Amino acid sequence: MKPIPRKLLIHTVTVVSDIFKGTWGNETSGTRTDISFVRIEPRSELVIDKQNRQVKLSGLMFYDCVNSSPAFKFSESNKIEFHGNAYNIAFIKELYDASKLHHLEIGLAL
């Protein structure tokens, strides 16, 4: 299967990782990584997360394993910043071609 064409991966996002809650409930973030050549599609639907809670999705991010850069290991504790909004990661779907990881679909919730 061919990679997602780069001309479709028109967005750049910032991934915020190493998020810590302070004593007063304030969030402190450590590492910020810009990821280029991704695609954000608006989405409005309810999904069930790993903790069996209903989450309202606001978007879906496509990360291609060939064309998106840099290589990044996403986790559900990361936040995604895009167009002034900070999204929580609701789920990460790994989609494979015949032999290897092809792309990730990452559910985003406000």
C-alpha positions in Angstrom: 0.0 0.0 0.0 1.3 3.5 -0.9 1.9 6.1 1.8 -0.7 8.9 2.2 0.3 11.5 -0.4 2.2 14.4 1.0 0.0 16.9 -0.8 -2.9 15.7 1.4 -0.9 16.1 4.6 -1.3 19.8 4.8 -1.2 20.6 8.5 1.4 21.0 11.2 0.7 20.4 14.9 2.5 20.7 18.2 2.6 17.7 20.5 2.9 18.5 24.2 4.3 15.7 26.3 5.5 15.3 29.8 2.5 17.0 31.3 2.5 17.2 35.0 -0.2 18.4 37.4 1.0 20.8 40.0 -0.1 21.0 43.6 -2.8 23.6 42.7 -4.1 21.6 39.7 -2.1 23.6 37.2 -0.7 21.7 34.3 3.0 22.1 33.5 4.3 20.8 30.2 7.9 19.9 29.4 8.5 18.8 25.8 6.9 20.5 22.7 7.5 18.8 19.4 6.3 20.2 16.0 5.0 17.5 13.7 4.7 18.3 10.0 2.7 16.7 7.2 -0.3 15.5 9.1 -4.0 15.9 8.3 -6.7 17.1 10.7 -10.3 16.4 9.8 -13.1 17.9 11.8 -15.3 15.3 13.4 -18.2 15.4 15.7 -19.1 12.0 17.2 -19.2 10.2 20.5 -16.7 7.4 21.1 -15.8 5.1 24.0 -12.3 5.5 25.3 -10.1 2.8 27.0 -11.6 3.8 30.4 -15.1 3.0 29.1 -16.1 6.7 29.1 -18.0 8.5 26.4 -15.8 11.2 24.7 -17.0 13.7 22.1 -14.5 13.8 19.3 -13.7 17.2 17.8 -11.3 16.0 15.1 -9.3 13.1 13.7 -5.6 13.4 13.0 -3.9 11.2 10.3 -0.2 10.6 10.9 1.5 8.8 8.0 4.5 6.6 8.9 6.4 7.6 5.8 5.6 11.2 5.1 4.8 12.7 8.5 7.9 14.0 10.3 9.6 13.7 12.6 9.0 10.1 13.7 7.1 10.3 17.0 5.7 7.8 19.5 2.2 9.2 20.5 0.5 8.3 23.8 -2.9 9.2 25.2 -1.3 11.4 27.8 0.0 13.8 25.1 -1.9 16.9 24.0 -2.1 18.2 20.4 -2.1 21.9 19.7 -3.7 23.0 16.5 -5.0 26.5 15.4 -5.0 27.8 19.0 -6.8 24.8 20.5 -5.3 22.1 22.8 -6.8 18.7 22.1 -6.7 15.6 24.3 -5.9 12.3 22.6 -9.0 10.1 23.0 -7.6 7.1 21.1 -4.8 6.0 18.8 -5.6 3.5 16.0 -2.7 1.8 14.4 -3.5 0.7 10.8 -1.3 -1.7 9.0 -0.7 -2.6 5.3 0.3 -6.2 4.5 3.5 -6.2 6.5 4.1 -3.0 8.5 2.5 0.0 10.2 1.0 2.3 7.5 -0.5 5.2 9.4 -2.1 6.3 12.7 -5.6 7.7 13.2 -5.7 9.8 16.4 -9.0 10.9 17.9 -8.9 14.4 19.3 -11.3 15.8 21.9 -11.4 19.3 23.3 
